[in-house]
Amino acid sequence: MPLPPASFLFLVLSLRAQCEIQLGLMHYGQEEKPEPDLELARHTIDLMGVLLEKTKGNLSLEEHRMLENSLTELRFRYVQVSDEVAKAAAQKA
């Protein structure tokens, strides 16, 4: 499969997919769900936040919406996964 052309939208989608993998929401070929890496996921979310701030006023409406919506969704999912991890740790203790 050929690589898609480099674009801002592809960059955002790549970062989003990377974060979803770090949160354990996507896994390829693994039978067991991988453990989330919350620190790395938080870092990726923060990087996307920096990208949003630094590109303010320079994005098309579609690009801005994609980045902003992705950030909102990932922040929400981060909180969900963090809560699940905390509950699982409490049950083990």
N, C-alpha and C positions, 0 to 999 in steps of 0.2 A: 504494500500500500504506500503510495507516495505521501510525503509530508505535505501538510497544508501550507499555504504561503504564510510567511511571518506577518503577523498583524497584532494590533493591540488587543483585539478580542481574543485571539488565540493565546496571547500571553496571560490574560485574565483567566481564561478557561483552564490553562495549564496550572496556574497557581491554585485555582479552586480545586482541581482534581488532586493535586499534590496534598493539599490540606485535608481533603476528604479521606485520602489514604492514611495520612498521619493520625486522623481521628478514628481510624479503624472502620470507617463507613464503606470503604471499597477495598476489595482484596481480589487478587487474580490468582487462580489456580491453587489457592490454599484452602484446605478443608475447614480448618479452624479459623475463627475470626481473630485477626491479629490484635495484640494489645495496643491501645492508643498511645501515642507519644504526645502528651498534652503540651509539653514545653516546646516541642518543635512546631506543633500546630499553632500555638499561640504566636510564635515567631513569624510564621507564614501569614497569619491574620494581621499582625502588626505591619509586616512588609506591604501588604495590600492596602492597609490604611495609609501608609506613607505614600504609596503610589497614588491613591485618591487625592491626598492633600497636595502633592507636588504637581499633579496634572490638572488641578482645578482651573477651569476656564479654557482648557486646551483640548478637550475631548468632544467628540460628537455626542449627541443625545444618547444614541445607542450604546456607545462606549461607556459613557458615564453611568447609565442605568445598569449595564452589565456589571460593572465594577461595584457600584453601590449595592445592588441586589445580592451579588455574591458575598460581599462583606457582611451584610445583614444576616443572610442565611448561615454563613459559617460561624458567625458570633453566636447565633442561637444554638446551632449544633454543638459548638464548643461547650456551652453551658450544659446542655443535655448530657453530653458524654462525660463531662466533669462530675456531674451529679451521679451518673451511673457508676463511675469509678469509685467515688466516695462511698456510695451505698455498698458496693461489693467489698471494699476494704473494711467497712464497719461490720459486715456479716462474717468476715474471716476472723475478726478480732474477738 
